[in-house]
């Protein structure tokens, strides 16, 4: 599976929270050769199952991204917006955006706005319209917009919008392609609406009732300029094995299992403690009577900005570790 070609397809697909259909279509096409059945549930999760008679394992990566939603169009033709997920207004400023119908725009704010106090309700999207009537022919209230920044590589790293969490979706797809023989009953879940509270993983985990769960996502890094040690992982140091974040304290047995697997297979790995944030691991762990849950994360710089960055060697390490875990032996 061509990493860059398929990542370009995934980050280019329109998929803010609640509008994941384009992303799920790309994933369904790519996953088809590797699984036995593919289904969608009411919330929009895409569930790809590789059937087995053994341990039921759920591996989840979310399809949705943060975004902006049109709340009002003023007489001058500017689109006022609200947030879909954790949008930082100052970091979004002057980023190019696009709506699902192809309308393009630029995030802006009033001249002289205080960037330190800027809220999402203070920013607007300039779609080039001369007035409100013209703007309403291009954008309707309720339409969502996403960042429209390019994808590029730099010194073995990739820079792109929405690596959170399309890069993890690709990790699951690539892991499918290199799975060893196993009796495990595997559910690869590409979840919806994670950025709004991990809603998709909650319903999927309830329906699947897994014995074990793994959330695959990005994680913050401790090597951004001016890092305040709110994260432990570093770009280029391998797969980040989740220990805890604000949503979950992972099962110690799974942390140990993942680190041991990495050691046995020669997969670069590091322990991941994130002081904030969360992933699908939280709702998976709390499903029904509880699920043994862990996380495999890709260290990512500048999360929730128009241009995120990951190291491609870390991505490959996460693929190898995910595939090894999915095919492993488990105690019920």
C-alpha positions as CSV (number, residue, x, y, z in Angstrom):
1,X,0.0,0.0,0.0
2,X,1.6,3.3,-1.1
3,X,1.8,5.4,2.0
4,X,2.0,8.9,0.5
5,X,-0.4,8.4,-2.3
6,X,-3.1,7.0,0.0
7,X,-2.4,9.6,2.7
8,X,-2.9,12.3,0.1
9,X,-6.3,10.8,-0.7
10,X,-7.3,10.6,2.9
11,X,-6.3,14.1,4.0
12,X,-7.9,15.5,0.8
13,X,-11.3,13.9,1.6
14,X,-13.8,16.2,3.2
15,X,-14.6,14.9,6.6
16,X,-15.3,17.3,9.6
17,X,-17.2,15.8,12.5
18,X,-20.7,14.6,11.3
19,X,-19.7,14.7,7.6
20,X,-17.3,11.7,7.4
21,X,-18.9,10.1,4.3
22,X,-16.1,11.0,1.8
23,X,-13.4,9.7,4.1
24,X,-15.3,6.4,4.7
25,X,-15.7,5.9,1.0
26,X,-11.9,6.1,0.5
27,X,-11.3,3.8,3.4
28,X,-13.9,1.2,2.3
29,X,-12.2,1.0,-1.1
30,X,-8.8,0.5,0.4
31,X,-9.9,-1.9,3.1
32,X,-12.0,-4.1,0.9
33,X,-9.2,-6.6,-0.2
34,X,-8.2,-7.3,3.4
35,X,-11.4,-7.9,5.4
36,X,-14.4,-10.2,5.2
37,X,-17.2,-7.7,5.8
38,X,-17.7,-4.0,5.9
39,X,-20.6,-2.2,7.5
40,X,-21.8,1.2,8.7
41,X,-23.8,1.9,11.8
42,X,-26.3,4.6,12.5
43,X,-23.8,7.1,13.8
44,X,-21.6,6.7,10.7
45,X,-18.8,4.5,11.9
46,X,-17.2,2.3,9.3
47,X,-16.6,-1.2,10.7
48,X,-14.3,-3.6,8.8
49,X,-14.3,-7.1,10.2
50,X,-11.7,-9.8,9.6
51,X,-13.5,-12.8,11.0
52,X,-12.0,-15.3,13.5
53,X,-13.2,-17.7,16.1
54,X,-10.9,-16.4,18.9
55,X,-10.5,-13.2,20.9
56,X,-12.5,-10.2,19.9
57,X,-10.3,-7.2,19.3
58,X,-11.4,-3.7,18.4
59,X,-8.9,-1.3,16.8
60,X,-10.2,2.2,16.4
61,X,-9.1,5.3,14.5
62,X,-11.3,8.3,13.9
63,X,-12.2,9.6,10.5
64,X,-13.4,13.0,11.4
65,X,-11.5,16.2,11.7
66,X,-12.1,19.5,13.4
67,X,-13.7,22.2,11.3
68,X,-15.8,25.4,11.2
69,X,-19.5,25.6,10.6
70,X,-21.4,28.6,9.1
71,X,-23.7,30.2,11.7
72,X,-24.5,33.6,10.0
73,X,-23.9,35.4,6.8
74,X,-23.7,39.2,7.2
75,X,-24.7,41.9,4.7
76,X,-21.1,42.4,3.6
77,X,-20.9,38.8,2.6
78,X,-18.6,37.5,5.4
79,X,-19.4,34.0,6.9
80,X,-19.5,33.9,10.7
81,X,-18.6,30.6,12.2
82,X,-18.7,28.2,15.1
83,X,-16.4,25.4,15.9
84,X,-16.6,21.7,15.2
85,X,-14.2,20.3,17.8
86,X,-11.1,22.0,19.3
87,X,-10.5,24.9,17.0
88,X,-8.0,27.5,18.2
89,X,-9.1,30.8,16.6
90,X,-5.6,32.4,16.5
91,X,-4.0,29.3,14.9
92,X,-6.8,29.2,12.3
93,X,-6.3,32.8,11.3
94,X,-5.6,33.4,7.6
95,X,-5.7,29.7,6.7
96,X,-7.4,28.8,3.4
97,X,-10.5,26.7,3.8
98,X,-13.0,25.0,1.6
99,X,-16.7,24.0,1.9
100,X,-18.1,20.6,0.8
101,X,-19.6,22.2,-2.4
102,X,-16.1,23.5,-3.4
103,X,-16.6,27.1,-2.3
104,X,-13.2,28.4,-1.1
105,X,-12.4,31.0,1.5
106,X,-9.9,32.5,3.9
107,X,-10.2,32.7,7.7
108,X,-10.0,36.3,8.8
109,X,-10.8,38.6,11.8
110,X,-11.6,42.3,12.2
111,X,-8.6,44.6,11.8
112,X,-7.0,45.2,15.2
113,X,-8.4,42.1,16.9
114,X,-6.6,41.0,20.0
115,X,-5.1,37.7,19.0
116,X,-4.4,36.6,22.6
117,X,-8.1,36.9,23.4
118,X,-9.4,35.8,20.0
119,X,-12.4,33.3,20.1
120,X,-13.9,31.3,17.3
121,X,-16.9,33.6,17.5
122,X,-14.6,36.5,16.5
123,X,-13.3,35.0,13.3
124,X,-15.0,34.9,9.9
125,X,-14.5,33.3,6.5
126,X,-14.0,35.6,3.5
127,X,-15.4,33.7,0.5
128,X,-14.8,36.7,-1.9
129,X,-18.5,37.7,-2.0
130,X,-19.4,41.3,-2.5
131,X,-22.5,41.2,-0.3
132,X,-24.7,38.9,1.7
133,X,-26.9,38.0,-1.2
134,X,-24.0,36.8,-3.3
135,X,-22.5,34.9,-0.4
136,X,-25.7,33.0,0.3
137,X,-25.5,31.6,-3.3
138,X,-22.2,30.0,-2.3
139,X,-22.6,29.0,1.4
140,X,-25.6,28.2,3.5
141,X,-26.0,28.4,7.3
142,X,-24.9,25.0,8.7
143,X,-22.4,24.3,5.9
144,X,-19.0,23.1,7.3
145,X,-15.6,24.1,6.2
146,X,-12.2,22.5,6.5
147,X,-8.6,23.7,6.1
148,X,-7.4,23.6,2.5
149,X,-3.6,23.5,3.1
150,X,-1.3,21.3,0.9
151,X,0.5,18.1,1.8
152,X,4.3,18.1,1.6
153,X,7.3,16.1,2.8
154,X,10.4,17.5,4.6
155,X,13.4,15.5,5.8
156,X,11.5,12.3,6.2
157,X,8.5,13.9,7.7
158,X,5.1,14.8,6.3
159,X,3.3,18.1,6.7
160,X,-0.4,18.2,6.1
161,X,-3.8,19.2,7.4
162,X,-5.8,16.6,9.4
163,X,-3.0,14.1,10.1
164,X,-5.2,14.0,13.2
165,X,-6.5,11.4,12.5
166,X,-6.2,10.4,8.9
167,X,-2.6,9.2,9.5
168,X,-4.0,6.7,12.1
169,X,-6.7,5.6,9.6
170,X,-3.8,4.8,7.2
171,X,-2.0,2.9,10.0
172,X,-5.0,0.6,10.4
173,X,-5.2,0.1,6.7
174,X,-1.6,-0.7,6.3
175,X,-1.7,-3.0,9.3
176,X,-4.5,-4.9,7.6
177,X,-2.2,-5.5,4.7
178,X,0.6,-7.1,6.7
179,X,-1.4,-9.2,9.2
180,X,0.0,-12.5,10.0
181,X,-2.3,-15.6,10.3
182,X,-4.5,-15.3,13.4
183,X,-7.7,-16.7,14.9
184,X,-8.6,-13.4,16.5
185,X,-11.9,-11.8,15.6
186,X,-10.7,-8.4,14.4
187,X,-12.9,-5.3,14.1
188,X,-11.1,-2.3,12.5
189,X,-13.3,0.6,13.4
190,X,-13.0,4.0,11.6
191,X,-15.0,6.1,14.0
192,X,-17.2,9.2,13.6
193,X,-17.4,12.3,15.7
194,X,-14.4,11.7,17.8
195,X,-13.6,15.4,17.9
196,X,-17.0,16.1,19.5
197,X,-16.5,13.7,22.4
198,X,-15.5,10.3,20.9
199,X,-19.2,9.6,20.1
200,X,-18.6,7.0,17.4
201,X,-16.2,4.8,19.5
202,X,-18.8,4.8,22.3
203,X,-21.6,3.2,20.1
204,X,-19.2,0.9,18.2
205,X,-17.6,-0.5,21.4
206,X,-21.1,-1.1,22.9
207,X,-22.1,-3.0,19.7
208,X,-18.9,-5.0,19.3
209,X,-18.4,-5.8,23.0
210,X,-14.7,-6.5,22.5
211,X,-12.4,-8.4,24.8
212,X,-9.6,-6.0,24.0
213,X,-9.5,-2.5,22.5
214,X,-6.8,-0.3,21.0
215,X,-7.2,3.3,20.0
216,X,-4.9,4.5,17.2
217,X,-4.5,8.2,17.1
218,X,-1.9,11.0,17.1
219,X,-0.4,12.3,20.3
220,X,1.2,15.6,21.3
221,X,5.0,15.8,21.4
222,X,7.6,17.2,23.8
223,X,9.8,18.6,21.0
224,X,7.8,21.5,19.7
225,X,9.5,24.9,20.3
226,X,8.9,26.0,23.8
227,X,7.4,22.7,24.9
228,X,6.2,22.7,28.5
229,X,6.5,18.9,29.0
230,X,2.7,18.4,28.6
231,X,3.6,15.3,26.6
232,X,6.3,12.7,26.8
233,X,6.6,11.5,23.2
234,X,9.1,12.7,20.6
235,X,9.0,12.8,16.8
236,X,11.3,10.2,15.3
237,X,11.5,8.0,18.3
238,X,9.0,5.4,17.3
239,X,5.4,4.3,18.1
240,X,4.0,5.9,21.2
241,X,2.5,3.4,23.5
242,X,-0.3,5.1,25.5
243,X,0.0,5.0,29.2
244,X,-2.6,7.8,30.0
245,X,-4.2,11.0,29.0
246,X,-7.3,12.9,30.1
247,X,-9.6,10.2,28.8
248,X,-8.0,7.0,29.9
249,X,-5.5,5.2,32.1
250,X,-4.6,2.3,29.9
251,X,-4.6,-1.3,31.1
252,X,-1.1,-1.9,32.5
253,X,-1.1,-5.4,31.0
254,X,-1.6,-3.9,27.5
255,X,1.1,-1.3,28.0
256,X,3.5,-4.1,29.0
257,X,2.3,-6.3,26.1
258,X,2.8,-3.6,23.5
259,X,6.2,-2.6,24.8
260,X,7.3,-6.3,24.9
261,X,6.1,-6.8,21.4
262,X,8.0,-3.8,20.2
263,X,11.1,-5.1,21.9
264,X,10.8,-8.6,20.5
265,X,10.2,-7.3,16.9
266,X,12.8,-4.6,17.0
267,X,10.1,-1.9,16.6
268,X,11.1,1.6,17.9
269,X,8.7,2.5,20.7
270,X,8.3,4.9,23.5
271,X,5.9,5.3,26.4
272,X,3.2,8.0,26.0
273,X,1.9,10.2,28.8
274,X,-0.2,13.1,27.6
275,X,-1.3,15.8,30.1
276,X,-4.5,16.6,28.3
277,X,-6.5,15.5,25.4
278,X,-8.1,12.1,24.8
279,X,-8.8,9.4,22.2
280,X,-11.3,6.7,21.4
281,X,-9.6,4.7,24.2
282,X,-11.7,6.4,26.8
283,X,-15.2,5.2,25.7
284,X,-13.9,1.8,24.6
285,X,-12.5,1.2,28.1
286,X,-15.8,2.2,29.7
287,X,-18.1,0.2,27.3
288,X,-20.5,-2.2,29.0
289,X,-18.7,-3.9,31.9
290,X,-15.3,-2.6,30.8
291,X,-12.7,-3.4,28.2
292,X,-9.0,-4.0,28.5
293,X,-7.8,-1.0,26.5
294,X,-4.6,0.5,25.3
295,X,-3.4,2.9,22.7
296,X,-0.8,3.2,19.9
297,X,-0.1,6.8,18.9
298,X,1.8,8.6,16.2
299,X,3.7,11.6,17.7
300,X,2.5,14.7,16.0
301,X,3.6,18.3,16.1
302,X,1.2,21.2,15.9
303,X,-2.0,19.2,16.4
304,X,-5.3,21.0,15.5
305,X,-3.5,23.6,13.4
306,X,-3.8,23.9,9.6
307,X,-0.4,22.2,9.2
308,X,0.4,19.2,11.4
309,X,3.7,17.1,11.2
310,X,4.6,13.5,11.7
311,X,7.7,11.4,11.1
312,X,7.2,8.7,8.5
313,X,9.4,6.2,10.4
314,X,7.1,6.7,13.4
315,X,4.2,5.9,11.1
316,X,5.8,2.7,9.9
317,X,6.6,1.7,13.5
318,X,2.9,2.1,14.4
319,X,1.9,0.0,11.5
320,X,4.2,-2.8,12.5
321,X,3.2,-2.7,16.2
322,X,-0.6,-2.6,15.3
323,X,-0.3,-5.5,13.0
324,X,1.7,-7.5,15.6
325,X,-0.8,-6.8,18.3
326,X,-3.8,-7.6,16.2
327,X,-2.4,-11.1,15.4
328,X,-1.1,-11.8,18.9
329,X,-2.3,-14.3,21.5
330,X,-4.6,-13.1,24.3
331,X,-5.9,-14.5,27.5
332,X,-9.7,-14.2,27.8
